[in-house]
Amino acid sequence: MDSYPIAVYRGAHRRLPRALRDLPVLDRVEDVVAGRRILVVGSHSDLSAVLKQLLRSERLDIEVAHVRRWWQARRARRASAVRTPLIRDETGAVITRAAYWLPPEDRTAIEGEAIVDDARLFDGHAPAVRVEPTAALPGLRATVWRGPLRPARWVAGRAAQLGTTGARVVRDGQPHAREVRRSTFYRHTEGWARVPTARFGPP
């Protein structure tokens, strides 16, 4: 396998920004270990797939930039990487935007208990739970989710755990194939080398 200082991993049906068209393009997520810096042109689920591969390959030293807008391309090539908490679950899947615990298709609420570290998020019933990575420690935050227009009480911590009679898991927009009775999202022991591409604030 060839090695590249900088390479692009392109999500399905994505056009490359002009500033990246001189770079090698990797078609398979398995090939991202060939670069010293990978520029992910695609969705949050594409970014999560790349980080999952680096986690499995024990190559979290590889720098990763997420390019969602054309104007982020030059910064993705030049900015310095910063070590950022990596949030994963017990299956090895990684989240970079948000995960949800949702009730089964035939229910309106999750039945069970969810905690963040030592803080109880809910005990009994909840319409849904949203879990998000954070750019700084402790690494994640979670809330009982009632929709984007409802105020949320966020609880930050290293790990969010759910025990339930049954729930659906959605990671960065991708639903898990089966319902679960237990699910945990937590900060991995090693962070990932994030290349900031946003003009202001976190990516």
C-alpha positions as CSV (number, residue, x, y, z in Angstrom):
1,M,0.0,0.0,0.0
2,D,1.3,3.4,-0.9
3,S,1.8,6.1,1.7
4,Y,0.7,9.7,1.3
5,P,1.5,12.9,3.4
6,I,-2.1,14.0,2.7
7,A,-4.9,12.1,1.1
8,V,-8.7,12.5,0.6
9,Y,-11.4,10.1,1.7
10,R,-14.5,10.9,-0.3
11,G,-18.0,10.0,0.8
12,A,-20.5,8.7,-1.7
13,H,-21.7,11.2,-4.3
14,R,-19.5,14.0,-3.0
15,R,-17.7,16.5,-5.2
16,L,-14.1,17.5,-4.3
17,P,-13.5,21.1,-3.6
18,R,-11.1,22.6,-6.1
19,A,-8.4,23.1,-3.5
20,L,-8.2,19.3,-3.0
21,R,-8.2,18.0,-6.5
22,D,-4.4,17.6,-6.7
23,L,-4.5,15.1,-3.8
24,P,-4.8,11.3,-4.0
25,V,-8.3,10.1,-3.4
26,L,-8.9,6.9,-1.3
27,D,-12.0,4.9,-2.4
28,R,-12.0,2.4,0.5
29,V,-12.2,3.3,4.1
30,E,-9.7,0.5,4.8
31,D,-7.1,2.5,2.9
32,V,-7.2,5.6,5.2
33,V,-4.2,4.1,7.2
34,A,-2.1,5.0,4.1
35,G,-2.1,8.7,4.9
36,R,-0.4,10.9,7.6
37,R,-3.4,13.3,7.3
38,I,-6.8,12.3,5.9
39,L,-9.3,14.9,4.7
40,V,-12.8,13.5,4.9
41,V,-15.1,15.0,2.3
42,G,-18.5,13.8,3.4
43,S,-21.0,13.4,6.2
44,H,-20.5,12.9,9.9
45,S,-21.2,9.2,9.3
46,D,-18.3,9.2,6.8
47,L,-16.0,10.8,9.4
48,S,-17.1,8.3,12.0
49,A,-16.4,5.4,9.6
50,V,-12.8,6.7,9.1
51,L,-12.3,7.1,12.8
52,K,-13.6,3.6,13.5
53,Q,-11.1,2.2,11.0
54,L,-8.2,4.2,12.6
55,L,-9.4,2.9,16.0
56,R,-9.5,-0.7,14.8
57,S,-6.1,-0.3,13.2
58,E,-4.6,1.4,16.2
59,R,-3.6,4.4,14.1
60,L,-5.2,7.3,16.0
61,D,-1.9,9.1,15.3
62,I,-3.2,9.9,11.8
63,E,-4.5,13.4,11.6
64,V,-8.1,13.8,10.3
65,A,-10.0,16.8,9.0
66,H,-13.7,17.0,8.2
67,V,-14.4,19.0,5.0
68,R,-18.1,19.8,4.7
69,R,-17.9,23.2,2.9
70,W,-15.6,24.3,0.0
71,W,-14.1,27.0,2.1
72,Q,-12.8,24.5,4.7
73,A,-10.5,22.8,2.2
74,R,-7.4,25.0,2.6
75,R,-7.7,25.1,6.4
76,A,-7.9,21.3,6.3
77,R,-4.6,21.1,4.6
78,R,-2.7,23.6,6.7
79,A,-4.1,23.8,10.2
80,S,-2.4,22.1,13.1
81,A,-4.1,19.0,14.7
82,V,-5.4,19.0,18.2
83,R,-6.0,16.0,20.4
84,T,-9.8,15.6,20.9
85,P,-11.8,13.0,22.9
86,L,-12.9,10.0,20.8
87,I,-16.4,8.8,21.7
88,R,-17.2,5.2,20.9
89,D,-19.5,2.4,22.1
90,E,-19.1,-1.1,23.1
91,T,-19.3,-2.4,19.5
92,G,-16.3,-0.2,18.4
93,A,-18.5,2.3,16.5
94,V,-17.5,6.0,16.8
95,I,-19.8,9.0,16.9
96,T,-18.7,12.5,15.8
97,R,-22.0,14.4,15.9
98,A,-24.8,12.7,17.9
99,A,-26.2,9.3,18.9
100,Y,-29.8,8.6,20.0
101,W,-31.4,6.0,22.1
102,L,-35.0,5.8,20.8
103,P,-38.0,3.7,21.9
104,P,-38.9,0.6,19.9
105,E,-41.1,1.2,16.8
106,D,-44.3,0.2,18.7
107,R,-43.6,2.3,21.8
108,T,-43.6,6.1,22.5
109,A,-41.0,6.0,25.3
110,I,-37.9,4.1,26.4
111,E,-38.4,2.1,29.6
112,G,-35.3,1.7,31.8
113,E,-32.5,3.8,33.3
114,A,-29.8,6.0,31.9
115,I,-26.8,7.5,33.7
116,V,-23.9,9.7,32.8
117,D,-21.0,8.8,35.1
118,D,-22.6,8.9,38.5
119,A,-25.5,11.2,37.5
120,R,-28.9,9.7,36.7
121,L,-30.3,11.0,33.4
122,F,-33.7,9.3,33.9
123,D,-35.2,6.3,35.8
124,G,-38.5,5.0,34.4
125,H,-39.6,6.4,31.0
126,A,-38.1,8.9,28.6
127,P,-39.1,9.8,25.0
128,A,-35.5,9.6,23.8
129,V,-31.9,10.3,24.8
130,R,-29.3,12.3,22.7
131,V,-25.6,11.8,23.3
132,E,-23.0,14.2,21.8
133,P,-19.2,14.3,21.8
134,T,-17.6,17.4,23.1
135,A,-14.3,18.9,22.0
136,A,-13.0,19.1,25.6
137,L,-13.0,16.8,28.5
138,P,-14.8,15.0,30.0
139,G,-15.7,14.0,26.4
140,L,-19.5,13.8,26.0
141,R,-22.8,15.1,27.2
142,A,-26.3,13.6,27.2
143,T,-29.8,14.7,27.7
144,V,-33.4,13.4,27.7
145,W,-34.4,14.5,24.2
146,R,-37.8,16.0,23.5
147,G,-36.9,17.7,20.2
148,P,-34.8,20.6,19.0
149,L,-37.2,23.3,20.2
150,R,-37.5,22.1,23.7
151,P,-35.0,23.2,26.4
152,A,-32.5,20.4,27.3
153,R,-30.7,19.7,30.6
154,W,-27.3,18.4,29.5
155,V,-25.2,16.2,31.8
156,A,-21.5,16.0,30.9
157,G,-19.2,13.0,31.7
158,R,-16.9,10.3,30.4
159,A,-19.6,7.7,29.8
160,A,-23.3,7.4,29.2
161,Q,-25.0,4.1,29.9
162,L,-28.5,2.8,29.2
163,G,-30.2,-0.3,30.6
164,T,-33.7,-0.9,29.1
165,T,-36.4,-3.4,28.2
166,G,-35.6,-2.4,24.6
167,A,-34.3,0.5,22.6
168,R,-33.1,1.5,19.1
169,V,-29.7,3.0,18.6
170,V,-28.9,5.6,15.9
171,R,-25.3,6.8,15.5
172,D,-24.7,9.8,13.3
173,G,-27.9,9.2,11.4
174,Q,-27.2,5.5,10.9
175,P,-29.6,3.1,12.7
176,H,-28.3,0.0,14.4
177,A,-29.8,-3.2,12.9
178,R,-31.3,-4.6,16.1
179,E,-32.9,-3.4,19.3
180,V,-30.7,-3.4,22.4
181,R,-31.2,-3.9,26.1
182,R,-27.9,-2.2,27.0
183,S,-25.8,0.4,25.3
184,T,-22.8,2.5,26.4
185,F,-21.0,5.5,24.8
186,Y,-17.7,6.4,26.4
187,R,-14.5,8.2,25.9
188,H,-11.7,6.0,24.5
189,T,-8.4,6.0,26.3
190,E,-6.8,7.8,23.4
191,G,-8.2,10.8,21.6
192,W,-8.1,11.5,17.8
193,A,-5.9,14.0,16.0
194,R,-8.6,16.5,14.9
195,V,-7.7,19.2,12.3
196,P,-10.0,22.1,13.0
197,T,-11.8,23.4,9.9
198,A,-14.3,25.8,11.3
199,R,-13.6,29.5,11.2
200,F,-15.0,30.0,14.8
201,G,-15.4,27.5,17.6
202,P,-15.5,23.7,17.4
203,P,-16.1,21.9,14.2
